[in-house]
């Protein structure tokens, strides 16, 4: 393993993600920022060390090995932004070629999976208008075949003979699946919303989908053609987080989200037998891919003290082997699960990173989404803040995923006012339990969490002494006007319609209540962000400055909605730590 880049006080580790095994099981490819920018690395399981695959200077977001072993599909984010491209490259680094995505201008592309029929890749292309195309592409022959086209469409799987396709339709919170017959043009709906992740049996006769249709917790459901759906696996205490099916359709590995931590099952799909695997040697599994022969699974996993790394699981024995990744923190880092009750009686949870034993400076940190979840993962910013004497409480307010369908939709439309109240209730709980000094509380979030931070700062101005807004929405009207068309269309079910719900969205937009802003504000954004465009940050900075509120603006010219370059991450971590130190610990 390469030496990590560590400061004397906190971690500046490199990470590994999106691992994929070669079909012969002799090597693994993964995305790593070990040299500063996320790139593709290939590592033999035995013998030689890892080597980088040169796909150019732009950040890599994902990689997938083809079943014939001849190609790596690579998702690249030019400029660090949202207009991603799909490339193919030989595992030795030769033959790099563009398969899909914009060269200049709007649009985006992503690969889904190799179909198992030759070297054919299923991918999705999003056009400037928001219409999506499902495409079959062959990198060797240069062939492209569009098999479906519609707004709010996402291809999920294709049968081995390319006769059937599993397609996802609909906006956030209302997604459903269909099976399309590519020979006669027919399309068969499977289950009501919400049904999103899926796979097809090789012959296309059975669809396997993650669904919470008719239930509160997401389960794995099999939908055979012409027969009633049947539940393959479900748990009353957990949501199905993700799953992967082997190329022959006989084995599936399921990752369950159990109060934020991951547990794994292996399923024999022909018999329906479910067997629990030993608990992974990490808290959170963020990627699962079954080997093409169904005997192994390769995972990306992390814990509060261990950066994202690559694990290999033998599905027969349940043994785990660490393949790649930086070392855990020498001093360790822990996250404590906290439960509290909101003012209306709803139970909330969150993860507490303590800086000391008595009341002191405390940050309420809000995740994005909102259909996401704070979990006990590796977060170098939290490590730096704790080392600087600032405790961090990262709650899952209503609307977070991982707690069932009712909780997920508990912040839709006008219910969002209750999510803003949740932030204040979390702050009050930190004070009541002796973690936070009420005079030294701050609030921070990114993306939707940035929006919620701004909303909390203007709704409860007396609570917080400082704030940090990272690529957050400030005004729903300008967000809808400037974001990507498909993002706007998909967001209506979550936030509301920009025309029909104009007054509600104005009331929910913190920018229109900035006369109540008191907390000094650090605003962070990526210039290449087309998800939440940089205009949102510019409005916040202008409004805060006009009212005499202390404000600092940190703009990364070469980042998008995510900050992916290590050098920029360090600048970001230092800026946040310094800002909160100035207002909470000085």
PyMOL commands that set and color helices and strands:
alter all, ss='L'
color gray80, all
select helices_A, chain A and resi 78-80+380-387+405-408+413-432+448-459+476-482+485-495+502-508+510-516+535-546+566-585
alter helices_A, ss='H'
color red, helices_A
select strands_A, chain A and resi 5-6+11-12+16-21+27-32+39-44+51-53+59-65+72-77+85-89+97-100+108-114+120-126+131-138+144-151+153-158+164-169+176-181+187-189+195-200+206-211+219-224+230-233+239-245+251-258+261-268+273-276+284-290+296-303+306-314+320-324+336-341+347-353+360-366+391-396+436-446+466-470+520-526+551-556
alter strands_A, ss='S'
color yellow, strands_A
deselect
rebuild
show_as cartoon
